[in-house]
Amino acid sequence: MKRRGQIDVAVVGGGVVGAACALVLARERLEVMLVEGREPPRWSPSQPDLRVYAFAPDNAALLDAAGVWDAVRDARAQPYRRMRVWDAAGGDELRFDADALGRAQLGWIVENALLVDRLWAALPAAGVQVRCPARVEAMEQDADGVTLRLDDGTRIDARLAVAADGGDSTLRRLAGLEVAAHDYAQRGVVAFVRTGEPHEDTAWQRFLPSGPLAFLPFADGLSSIVWTLPDAEAERVLALDEATFGRELTQAMGGQRGEVALASPRAAFPLKRQLARDYVAGRVIVAGDAAHVVHPLAGQGVNLGLRDVAALRDGIRAATAKRADWDAPHRLERWARQRRSENATAAHAFDGINRLFSNDEMHLTLLRGPLLGLAGKLPPLVDFFWRHAAGQRGR
């Protein structure tokens, strides 16, 4: 039961996962407040955001139910209908094809800034209260709720607080939730490029000893690259002139997409695996990057975070249907166990793939290509892998 002046949920962090969480829970007729430290920049179609996601169908359905997917798709969401994965050391490819799987597309390539922009635009109509700019400075909680103190002196009393404020989450730290972290000593170099061959609505990924290289189809014939490299090598390629960068990228792709030319600025971000040991501490739960940071090779980071949100929504719906307390401790614990198990499994699977392919050990090199080829020749296995990535396990 709510006490006087208490809201249902305070969501801390206004990125994709936090804004989606606030919007989705408000659609469930909960009283929600979103706390964010700075106003997000407006999305501009003329300035593509270097940070893009391979957006899965289940999360498109989540945003559709929240009333924002049409606005995202109509602005700029590039469908991809095929995936091709191969090892630079040789062997057959692993292929995914939407036609073979009976789908219109495997997913969409969507910019982070566009998602945030459209989610924020939908918050007022859904009744979400927004405190921005504001940051959490302190937290207290008891059996009935949590009180957040913001840096502007405001106090928020809520039945539940959701920490969605990123990998360096302040609220997670205040709640006493610890993380286990592993630094890959790699960086993901990102940019938009033009290729001599069209992208064919296909996501291309080549495994190199230095790390995976992905070319993701984008609008206007561009491709978005994520080039995983050791730290020192990433620094080196960032310093190359544009022509030399394009030549090295062409070579790294094995000439698969023809000549590659840089079409945007370049950036790089450090890669790590970070998992919260627990997802709930009393009346505080963690979601998105505050709970799990994974290797980007499968493009699943934001998808996992939005599945945290979908599972929370589903739990609230189930409790409400039974006229039970949706925020009962045992229900929060059940959500936490489910999400921690799935996210940890995914994180360690991505870690294992990265370790297997990002090296030049002879015995592993001899195994990798044939393993990919074998997987590609087993339609049930291809279907299983795709359904896992699309959030359709058990359906």
Protein Blocks (a to p, Z undefined) as FASTA:
>chain_A
ZZehiafbdcehjbfklmmmmmmmmmnopacddddfbdcddddfklccfbdcdddfklmm
mmmmnopmmmmmmmopcddfbdcdddfkgccdddddfklnopabfbdcddfklmmmmmmm
mmmmnopacddddddfbdcddfkbccdddfkopacddfbdcdfebjklfklmmnopacdd
ddehiacdddddddfbdfklpacddddfkbccdddddeehiacddddddfklmmmmmmpc
fklmmmmmmmmnnomnopaddfbdcddddddddddfbfbehjaccehjlloccdfklopm
mmmmmmmmmmmmmmmmmmmmnopafkbfklmmmmmmmmmmmmmmmmmmmmmmmmmmnccb
fklmmmmmmmmmmmmmmmklmmmmmmmmnopghZZ
